[in-house]
Structure formats: C-alpha cells, structure tokens
Amino acid sequence: MNPADNISLIVLTPEKTLLEKKVSKVSLPGTKGRFMVLRNHAPLISSLEEGDIVYESEGVEYKVYITSGFADVHDNVVTVCAES
C-alpha cells in the first residue's frame, strides 16, 4: 500500500500517549457496534466500549486493549481518548 494512502491513529490515555502511528485501517469497539475506518472516512465522533482497537500497519495487524473512551475521525486522523 502506498504510504500516502495511510491514516494517522493516535491513542491517548489520561496518563500518556499510547500510540501514534500511520495505519492503513483501524477497527474500533463502538458502543453501537464495531466499526472500521479507512482513508477518507466521513467525520464522526463515537463512544467506545471495552475491547480491542485493531489496526493494520505495513501489512501487520496489531491490537490495543481499552476499557472505554471515545473516538474522533476527521481529515484522515483517528484520535482515541481511552482508559486502558
């Protein structure tokens, strides 16, 4: 995948920045159901429930566990404020 096709994923907790990475896709545990964000996704804000944030970077899948939080998607940046 072309690096220009990536989105920025930022995962923050009250204590620190857990993750700041360019990814090709990210799946989030929304309170209304799991959803996926790809490049050029429509802007949104969603509450998150307990589960894994699953993202892919350079063809490898990774997971970050959270207990709750919210996500903001805007201009190919996914910002997650979460408890982990």
C-alpha positions in Angstrom: 0.0 0.0 0.0 1.2 3.5 -0.8 2.2 5.4 2.4 0.1 8.3 1.1 -3.0 6.1 1.5 -2.5 5.8 5.3 -4.3 7.5 8.1 -3.0 8.7 11.4 -4.0 6.8 14.5 -3.5 8.5 17.9 -4.5 6.7 21.1 -4.3 8.8 24.3 -5.0 8.0 27.9 -5.1 10.4 30.8 -1.5 9.3 31.7 0.2 9.2 28.3 0.1 8.8 24.6 -0.2 5.0 24.0 0.2 5.1 20.2 0.9 7.5 17.4 1.2 5.7 14.0 0.4 5.7 10.3 -2.0 2.8 9.6 -3.9 1.5 6.6 -7.1 0.8 8.6 -8.4 0.7 12.1 -11.4 -1.1 13.7 -12.9 0.3 16.9 -15.3 -1.1 19.5 -18.1 1.4 19.3 -20.9 1.3 21.9 -23.4 0.7 19.0 -21.1 -2.0 17.4 -17.6 -2.4 16.0 -16.8 -0.1 13.0 -13.8 0.3 10.7 -12.2 3.5 9.5 -10.3 3.7 6.2 -8.8 6.6 4.3 -11.3 9.5 3.5 -13.9 8.2 6.1 -16.6 10.7 6.9 -16.1 12.8 10.0 -17.6 11.2 13.2 -17.4 11.1 16.9 -18.3 7.8 18.7 -18.2 6.5 22.2 -16.2 3.3 22.7 -16.7 0.3 24.9 -14.4 -2.3 26.3 -12.5 -4.2 23.6 -9.6 -4.1 21.2 -8.6 -1.4 18.8 -7.4 -3.4 15.9 -5.2 -1.7 13.3 -3.0 -2.6 10.4 0.3 -1.1 9.6 2.6 -2.3 6.8 0.5 -5.4 6.3 0.7 -6.5 10.0 -2.3 -6.5 12.4 -1.9 -5.1 15.9 -4.3 -4.7 18.9 -4.6 -2.3 21.8 -7.0 -3.1 24.6 -9.2 -0.4 26.1 -11.9 -0.4 28.7 -13.8 2.7 27.4 -13.4 6.0 25.7 -14.4 7.9 22.5 -13.0 8.4 19.0 -12.9 11.4 16.7 -12.4 10.8 13.0 -11.6 13.9 10.9 -9.4 14.6 7.9 -7.7 11.1 7.9 -6.8 11.3 11.6 -8.4 9.0 14.1 -7.9 10.3 17.7 -8.9 8.0 20.5 -9.2 9.1 24.1 -9.4 6.0 26.2 -9.0 4.2 29.5 -6.8 1.2 29.2 
